[in-house]
Amino acid sequence: MSQGEFDQMDLSSYHAWVGMRGHNDHTHWNDAGDEHAADAWNPDNGNHCVLVSYRNNTARGASCSEKHFFFCSGVSFRVFIPEAKTRDDAQTFCTDRQMILSTFPGTSSPQWPGSPFYVAQEFPIWIGLHRNGGSWEWSDQNPSDFRNWAPDLGVAASSVQGPGVGSDCVSVSSQSKSMSVHSCSEAFPSLCYRHNVVLVQELLTWEQALETCRILTPSTGSFSLLRLQQSEMDNIKNVLRFSTTSKVWVGLRFLGGSWFWSDGGAVSLSSLPVCPESGLHCGALVLNETPGSDPLIEPSDCSQTLNVLCYGEP
């Protein structure tokens, strides 16, 4: 992952418990005996507890055993609680603090357009970064040193010690996109992500690289030797920094008098020689050390052993 990838993500959607509950054909607030008409919300299929959903500004029934964030209300205030709990546990949390699960004031309908429930909130979301012994690792084991620790963690978290000791899993916040540490047993939403570009840090010939990409994690979809695409350039440059060789194999091959990509894509790289030197018939990507510059393609000996860049379709 990179800062740019996080910045492009909209992580603001959430569900949260409120103090409405269904019974037969009616719904009622947990702090009052009055019942509201069934057209406010229909507790079908045994989903007798109510969630509000930010971004589509609606309320819906849900199983009371699901874990979600929730709102508590006091006499003159309302607070969003970014801790995922069952509906009953959420209600207990509120009452233990002399509050109640929040209601929709002055309306019988959870679709009230002006509801304060339907606003963006800051909350944690699990990502794949976790503490493993003396270092931080990503769950897919793909190399990345990207860190964006929350200001209150400072440099302590980056040294794997300090305020986060005993909290071995990492979340990213929905609004600021900063990272925090938590106990791995806490319940939060999770961000699932599939790397399209994967670095294989083995020393392989071009033919071995081609076969390795084809059999890479087949359960997540098909991979092939990388075909260079400008849209993936930031990710490629980030991954290249962890190569153990000065250049890496990509899916470029000179055969029958022309260059082609191993996945059948057309080649439009003007920097490639029309007729490469004898034996230099495979393409390798070389990291250009000039700041802001893209990697370079270099014709190379196919029997040379290099690291490999594999690519999987999104």
C-alpha positions in Angstrom: 0.0 0.0 0.0 1.0 3.6 -0.5 -0.2 7.0 0.8 -1.6 7.7 -2.7 -3.6 4.5 -2.7 -5.1 5.3 0.8 -5.9 8.9 -0.2 -7.9 7.7 -3.2 -10.1 5.4 -1.1 -13.4 6.5 0.2 -13.7 4.8 3.6 -16.5 6.9 5.1 -19.4 4.4 4.8 -20.6 2.8 8.1 -23.5 1.2 9.9 -24.4 2.1 13.4 -27.0 0.8 16.0 -29.7 3.2 17.1 -32.4 2.8 19.8 -35.2 1.5 17.6 -36.3 -2.1 17.9 -39.0 -4.1 16.1 -41.7 -6.3 17.5 -44.3 -8.0 15.2 -45.6 -5.2 13.0 -44.4 -2.2 15.0 -41.2 -0.5 16.0 -40.5 1.4 19.1 -37.7 3.4 20.8 -36.0 1.7 23.7 -36.5 4.7 26.0 -40.2 5.1 25.4 -43.4 3.0 25.4 -44.8 4.6 22.2 -44.8 2.6 19.1 -44.5 3.9 15.6 -46.2 2.7 12.5 -44.8 -0.2 10.5 -44.1 2.0 7.5 -41.3 3.6 9.4 -39.4 0.3 9.3 -40.6 -3.3 8.8 -38.8 -5.8 11.0 -38.9 -8.7 8.5 -37.0 -11.9 8.5 -36.3 -11.8 12.2 -34.1 -8.7 11.9 -35.6 -6.8 14.9 -32.8 -4.3 15.5 -32.2 -1.1 13.5 -29.0 0.2 11.9 -28.5 3.6 10.3 -26.3 3.6 7.2 -24.2 6.6 6.3 -23.9 7.7 2.7 -27.3 6.2 1.6 -29.0 7.9 4.5 -31.4 5.0 5.3 -32.2 2.7 8.2 -32.7 -1.0 8.0 -33.3 -4.1 10.0 -30.5 -6.3 11.1 -29.8 -9.3 13.3 -29.3 -8.0 16.8 -26.2 -10.3 17.2 -24.3 -8.5 14.5 -21.5 -6.2 15.6 -21.6 -2.5 14.6 -20.7 0.9 15.8 -23.5 2.8 17.6 -24.7 6.2 18.9 -25.3 7.0 22.5 -27.4 10.0 23.7 -27.4 12.0 26.9 -29.7 14.8 28.0 -28.4 17.3 25.5 -25.8 15.5 23.4 -25.2 12.6 21.1 -22.0 10.8 20.6 -20.7 8.3 18.0 -19.0 5.2 19.5 -16.5 3.7 17.1 -16.4 0.3 18.8 -18.2 -2.6 17.1 -20.6 -4.3 19.5 -23.8 -6.4 19.3 -27.0 -4.4 19.8 -27.5 -5.5 23.4 -23.8 -4.8 24.3 -24.1 -1.4 22.7 -27.2 -0.6 24.8 -25.3 -1.8 27.9 -22.4 0.4 27.0 -24.6 3.4 26.8 -26.6 2.7 30.0 -23.5 2.0 32.0 -22.5 5.6 31.3 -25.9 7.1 32.1 -26.9 7.4 28.4 -29.2 5.5 26.0 -28.9 4.3 22.5 -29.8 7.3 20.4 -33.3 8.1 19.1 -34.5 10.2 16.2 -35.9 13.3 18.0 -39.3 14.6 16.8 -39.9 12.0 14.2 -41.4 8.5 13.8 -39.3 7.7 10.7 -35.6 6.7 10.6 -35.4 8.1 7.1 -35.6 11.7 8.5 -33.4 13.6 6.0 -32.0 16.0 8.6 -30.9 13.3 11.0 -27.6 13.9 12.7 -26.9 10.2 12.3 -26.2 10.7 8.6 -22.9 12.5 8.8 -19.3 11.4 8.2 -17.5 10.0 11.3 -14.0 9.0 12.2 -13.6 5.3 12.9 -10.9 2.6 12.7 -10.7 0.0 9.8 -8.5 -3.0 10.0 -5.7 -3.3 7.4 -3.1 -6.0 7.0 -0.2 -4.5 8.9 0.6 -6.3 12.1 3.5 -6.8 14.6 5.5 -10.0 14.1 8.2 -10.2 16.7 10.5 -7.3 16.3 9.1 -5.9 13.1 5.9 -4.7 11.4 4.7 -7.0 8.5 1.9 -6.9 5.9 -0.4 -9.9 5.9 0.3 -10.7 2.3 4.1 -10.6 2.9 4.5 -8.2 0.0 7.3 -5.8 0.9 6.2 -2.2 1.8 7.7 0.2 4.3 4.7 2.6 4.0 3.7 3.9 7.5 1.4 6.8 8.3 1.2 6.6 12.1 -1.2 8.9 13.9 0.6 11.9 15.5 0.1 10.6 19.1 2.1 7.4 18.2 5.0 9.4 16.9 8.2 7.5 16.2 7.5 5.0 19.0 5.3 2.9 16.8 7.7 2.9 14.0 10.3 1.3 16.3 7.8 -1.4 17.2 7.9 -0.3 20.8 6.3 2.4 22.8 2.5 3.2 23.1 1.5 0.2 21.0 3.2 -2.5 22.9 0.7 -5.3 23.5 -1.5 -4.1 20.6 -0.2 -6.0 17.6 -2.7 -5.1 14.8 -3.1 -1.9 12.8 -6.1 0.1 11.7 -6.4 3.1 9.3 -8.8 5.9 10.2 -11.7 6.5 7.9 -11.1 10.3 7.6 -7.5 11.1 8.3 -6.2 7.8 6.8 -3.6 7.6 9.7 -2.6 4.4 11.3 -3.2 3.3 14.9 -2.5 0.1 16.9 -5.1 -2.0 18.7 -5.6 -5.4 20.3 -6.2 -7.9 17.5 -9.3 -9.1 19.3 -11.2 -5.8 18.7 -14.0 -5.8 16.2 -13.7 -3.3 13.3 -14.6 -3.2 9.6 -11.8 -4.5 7.5 -10.2 -3.2 4.3 -9.6 -6.0 1.7 -7.0 -5.3 -0.9 -5.4 -7.3 -3.7 -2.0 -6.4 -5.0 -2.0 -6.3 -8.8 1.8 -6.1 -8.9 3.7 -8.7 -6.9 7.5 -9.0 -6.6 9.0 -12.5 -6.5 12.4 -12.3 -4.8 13.8 -15.5 -6.3 16.6 -15.7 -8.8 14.9 -17.0 -12.0 15.5 -17.1 -15.7 12.9 -15.5 -17.9 11.3 -18.8 -18.8 11.2 -19.8 -15.1 9.7 -16.3 -14.3 7.0 -16.9 -16.8 6.0 -20.2 -15.2 6.2 -18.8 -11.7 3.8 -16.0 -12.4 1.3 -18.4 -14.0 1.1 -20.6 -10.9 1.2 -17.7 -8.4 -1.7 -17.8 -5.9 -4.2 -19.3 -8.4 -7.1 -19.0 -5.9 -7.0 -15.2 -6.2 -7.1 -15.1 -10.0 -4.6 -15.5 -12.9 -1.2 -13.8 -12.9 1.3 -13.3 -15.7 4.7 -11.7 -16.1 4.2 -7.9 -15.8 3.0 -5.9 -18.8 4.0 -2.3 -18.2 1.0 0.0 -17.7 1.3 3.7 -16.8 -1.7 3.3 -14.4 0.4 0.9 -12.3 3.7 2.9 -12.3 3.5 4.2 -8.8 2.9 0.7 -7.4 5.6 -0.7 -9.6 8.2 1.9 -8.4 7.3 1.2 -4.8 7.7 -2.6 -5.3 10.9 -2.3 -7.2 12.7 -0.7 -4.2 12.6 -4.2 -2.5 14.2 -6.1 -5.4 17.4 -8.0 -4.5 18.6 -7.6 -8.1 19.4 -4.4 -10.0 16.7 -5.2 -12.6 13.7 -7.5 -12.7 12.0 -9.6 -15.3 8.8 -8.4 -17.0 6.7 -10.1 -19.6 8.6 -8.7 -22.7 10.1 -11.1 -25.3 11.7 -10.7 -28.7 10.7 -13.6 -31.0 10.1 -14.0 -34.7 11.5 -10.5 -35.5 9.3 -8.5 -33.1 8.7 -7.7 -29.4 5.6 -9.0 -27.7 4.1 -9.1 -24.1 3.7 -12.6 -22.7 0.0 -12.0 -22.1 -0.6 -11.1 -25.8 -0.8 -7.3 -25.3 0.6 -5.0 -28.0 4.0 -3.4 -27.4 4.3 0.3 -27.9 7.6 1.1 -26.2 9.6 3.3 -28.6 12.8 2.9 -26.5 13.2 -0.8 -27.5 15.7 -1.6 -30.3 14.0 -2.9 -33.4 16.7 -5.6 -33.6 18.3 -6.3 -30.3 21.8 -7.8 -29.9 22.1 -11.6 -30.2 21.0 -13.2 -26.9 19.4 -10.1 -25.5 15.8 -11.1 -26.3 14.0 -10.7 -23.0 12.9 -7.5 -21.3 13.9 -6.4 -17.8 12.9 -3.4 -15.8 15.7 -1.2 -14.4 14.9 1.3 -11.6 15.9 4.7 -12.8 17.6 6.4 -9.9 16.8 9.9 -11.2 14.1 11.4 -8.9 10.7 11.4 -10.5 11.8 9.2 -13.4 10.1 6.0 -14.4 11.9 2.6 -14.6 13.6 1.8 -17.9 13.2 -1.3 -20.0 16.5 -3.0 -20.9 16.9 -6.0 -23.4 18.6 -8.7 -21.4 20.0 -12.3 -21.7 17.0 -14.6 -21.1 19.2 -17.0 -19.1 20.2 -14.4 -16.6 18.6 -15.0 -13.1 16.7 -12.0 -11.7 13.8 -11.1 -9.4 10.4 -11.1 -11.1 7.4 -8.8 -11.4 4.1 -10.6 -11.8 0.8 -8.9 -12.6 -2.8 -10.0 -11.9 -5.9 -8.4 -13.4 -8.0 -6.4 -10.8 
